[in-house]
């Protein structure tokens, strides 16, 4: 396991990247007090370990899918994992979460129209093996996108509640 000081250096790199993901490694190194080579190696390791990802995230509406819908799904006993795998393979579905509560799975999809969402829900999702019950919730407005949480932390410096989970950093399931 990495030392606390090493983890802090990695987090300082990530905080700076959240503020300006297009900056050079040289500029980043100057801001965090490391050499360019050290920053490059740390970033390569963070990416390889799945702790850091780079992505272009377009607006779903701009890309022709303005209807944003959450599906709450109750699965039949013993079929949750297979259902999650099926949902994850569907191109309309962007996120699939295994959750606690009344429903076992939440899937988030983006659709070209409310009619396209309705057809997906009634003709595809409703016929999947393992679906006992499902509800749809159409999103009226997105006030904050999921990837923006890190920008808030980088600006406020509120790492005690946001970064320190008390478990091994980056281990699957250790996120708050």
C-alpha positions in Angstrom: 0.0 0.0 0.0 1.3 3.5 -0.9 2.3 5.8 1.9 0.0 8.6 3.0 2.6 11.2 1.6 2.6 9.4 -1.7 -1.2 9.3 -1.9 -1.3 13.1 -1.0 1.1 13.8 -3.9 -1.1 11.8 -6.3 -4.2 13.6 -5.0 -2.5 17.0 -5.5 -1.8 16.1 -9.1 -5.5 15.1 -9.6 -6.7 18.3 -7.9 -4.7 20.3 -10.3 -5.9 18.3 -13.3 -9.5 18.7 -12.3 -8.9 22.5 -12.3 -7.2 22.4 -15.7 -7.1 19.0 -17.5 -5.3 20.4 -20.5 -2.2 21.8 -18.8 1.2 20.3 -19.6 3.0 18.0 -17.4 5.7 20.7 -17.0 3.1 23.2 -15.7 1.6 20.6 -13.5 4.9 19.6 -12.0 5.7 23.2 -11.1 2.4 23.5 -9.3 2.7 20.3 -7.3 6.5 20.6 -6.6 7.6 17.5 -8.5 9.7 16.9 -11.5 8.0 16.5 -14.9 9.1 12.9 -15.1 7.7 12.1 -11.6 4.4 13.7 -12.6 4.3 11.7 -15.9 5.1 8.4 -14.1 2.5 9.0 -11.4 -0.1 9.9 -13.9 0.6 6.7 -16.0 0.3 4.6 -12.8 -2.9 6.3 -11.7 -4.4 5.7 -15.2 -3.2 2.1 -15.2 -4.6 1.5 -11.7 -7.9 2.9 -12.7 -7.6 5.9 -10.3 -7.6 8.5 -13.0 -9.5 8.7 -16.3 -9.4 11.2 -19.1 -12.6 11.6 -21.2 -14.4 14.0 -23.4 -18.0 14.1 -21.9 -20.4 15.6 -24.4 -23.9 16.8 -23.6 -26.3 13.9 -24.3 -28.8 16.4 -25.7 -26.3 17.8 -28.1 -25.5 14.3 -29.2 -29.2 13.7 -30.1 -30.3 12.0 -26.9 -32.1 14.7 -24.8 -34.3 12.3 -22.8 -32.5 11.3 -19.6 -34.2 8.5 -17.7 -33.5 6.5 -14.6 -34.9 3.0 -14.3 -35.4 1.5 -10.9 -35.4 -2.3 -11.3 -36.2 -5.1 -8.8 -34.6 -8.3 -9.9 -35.8 -11.9 -9.3 -33.8 -13.7 -6.6 -30.5 -14.9 -7.9 -30.7 -13.0 -11.2 -29.2 -9.6 -10.2 -25.7 -10.1 -11.6 -26.9 -11.5 -14.9 -29.4 -8.6 -15.2 -26.6 -6.1 -14.5 -24.5 -7.6 -17.2 -27.4 -7.5 -19.7 -28.1 -3.8 -18.9 -24.4 -2.9 -19.1 -24.3 -4.2 -22.6 -27.2 -2.1 -23.9 -26.2 1.0 -25.9 -29.0 3.1 -24.5 -27.8 2.6 -21.0 -25.0 4.8 -19.8 -24.7 3.8 -16.1 -25.7 0.7 -14.2 -25.7 0.6 -10.4 -26.2 -2.3 -8.0 -28.0 -0.6 -5.1 -29.7 -1.2 -1.7 -33.3 -0.4 -0.9 -36.6 -1.4 -2.6 -34.9 -1.9 -6.0 -31.7 -3.8 -6.7 -30.5 -2.0 -9.8 -30.6 1.6 -11.1 -29.9 2.0 -14.8 -29.5 5.4 -16.4 -30.3 5.8 -20.1 -30.3 8.5 -22.7 -32.9 8.5 -25.5 -33.7 10.5 -28.7 -37.3 11.0 -27.6 -39.8 10.1 -24.9 -41.4 7.6 -27.4 -38.0 5.9 -27.8 -37.6 5.7 -24.0 -41.1 4.2 -23.7 -40.4 1.6 -26.4 -37.1 0.7 -24.7 -38.9 0.4 -21.3 -41.8 -1.7 -22.5 -40.3 -3.7 -25.4 -36.8 -4.4 -24.2 -36.3 -3.7 -20.5 -39.7 -5.2 -19.5 -38.9 -8.4 -21.3 -35.5 -9.1 -19.8 -35.2 -12.3 -17.8 -34.9 -11.5 -14.1 -36.9 -8.2 -14.1 -39.6 -8.5 -11.5 -40.6 -4.8 -11.4 -39.4 -1.6 -12.9 -40.2 2.1 -12.7 -38.9 4.9 -14.9 -38.1 8.4 -13.7 -37.5 11.0 -16.4 -35.0 13.7 -15.5 -36.4 17.2 -16.1 -33.2 19.2 -15.4 -29.7 18.2 -14.5 -28.4 20.6 -11.8 -25.0 18.9 -11.5 -23.3 16.2 -13.5 -21.6 13.3 -11.6 -18.1 14.0 -12.8 -18.3 17.6 -11.4 -18.0 16.4 -7.8 -14.2 16.4 -8.1 -14.1 20.0 -9.3 -16.0 21.1 -6.2 -13.5 19.3 -3.9 -10.5 20.8 -5.8 -11.9 24.3 -5.3 -13.0 24.0 -1.7 -10.2 21.7 -0.5 -12.8 19.6 1.4 -10.8 16.4 1.4 -11.6 15.2 4.9 -15.1 14.2 4.0 -14.6 13.6 0.3 -11.3 11.8 -0.1 -10.6 10.1 3.2 -12.9 7.0 3.2 -10.9 5.2 5.9 -10.2 2.4 3.5 -7.5 1.7 1.0 -7.6 4.6 -1.6 -8.9 3.5 -4.9 -9.9 0.0 -3.9 -13.2 -0.9 -5.6 -16.0 -0.2 -3.2 -14.1 2.2 -1.2 -15.7 5.3 -2.7 -18.0 7.4 -0.5 
